[in-house]
């Protein structure tokens, strides 16, 4: 049984790695900024985001029904794409109220990730949570990540622009979250009696990292 689960996990990992290799061979030599791969590599080099993704996976892994994961994926996808399509309206609202005043617009993309880290850290203190709370967390997570991605690569939302950068982010988010959740389930790392304990430790870490990072961004 355990061997079968490892085979499925290996298949998931190899699928993603094969895509990396194919995109590297066929797209990057032609254009350095190309196709889905550029967005993938950006997320892989984004430490604070990877920490947030691990926190989200910790929130989601205890769902008992596989159908729940399709529901969560649909919610995230809806929030992610809707935000990208509405980025001009969101930016106008931000400039109207000077929400980027303290950190400056150049630091704003990272600052919103710091606040996402703090938000997830707080939510993890109440883990395990029900599907209603998970729904809210996923919508907020999808909004912040799409907003962060749009700020790093602002252009009119089209299918071409989606492929060039946001699409790569979307693929790597889904791929990594599936791997993390599946690993938790394979090793049964977090029994239900330990979920709250582990979540509070990791949540406290996310809160601390988010606050320190935000302060240093403000000072420097």
Secondary structure, DSSP 8 states (H G I E B T S, - for coil): -HHHHHHHHHHHHHHHHHHHHHHIIIIITT-SS-HHHHHHHHHHT-HHHHHHHHHHHHHHTT---HHHHHHHHHHHHHHHHHHHHTHHHHHHHHHHHTTTTTT-HHHHHHHHHHHHHHHHHHHHTT-S--HHHHHHHHHHHHHHHHHHHHHHS-S---HHHIIIIIHHHHHHHHHHHHHHHHHHHHHT-S-HHHHHHHHHHHHHHHHHHHHHHHHHHHH-
